[in-house]
Amino acid sequence: MRRKIIFFGNYFYDFYNRQNKKVREKINWTLGIIRDLDIIPEKYFKHIEGTNLYEIRVSIGNNIFRIFCFFDKGNLVVVLNGFQKKSQKTPKQEIQRAIKIKELYFEEQKK
């Protein structure tokens, strides 16, 4: 295991539980790649320009899913919210939502 992955709140789980079995399996497989590989191919993990967020990239058939995350304390990957992508660009409101959840995470860490 190269990276520890944690899930903050229920944001990711709410998204994950709405998906069918095939999508959940692909998400699990992709999380395994992120957890275990030294160098993660951009196909599965990419920095979002202008932010300190990353997106976990999951594709199954014609369906594209994105799950936001960030690093904390070295190799810790904190997984935030996810959504199904319907267009080429990542919607700004989804990025803003992830930023707000990240702020909540750091507020919780201060307590």
HELIX and SHEET records of a PDB file:
HELIX    1   1 TYR A   11  ASN A   17  1                                   7    
HELIX    2   2 LYS A   21  ASP A   36  1                                  16    
HELIX    3   3 LYS A   92  LYS A  110  1                                  19    
SHEET    1   A 5 LYS A   4  PHE A   7  0                                        
SHEET    2   A 5 LEU A  76  LYS A  85  1                                        
SHEET    3   A 5 ASN A  63  ASP A  72 -1                                        
SHEET    4   A 5 TYR A  54  ILE A  60 -1                                        
SHEET    5   A 5 PHE A  45  HIS A  47 -1                                        
END                                                                             
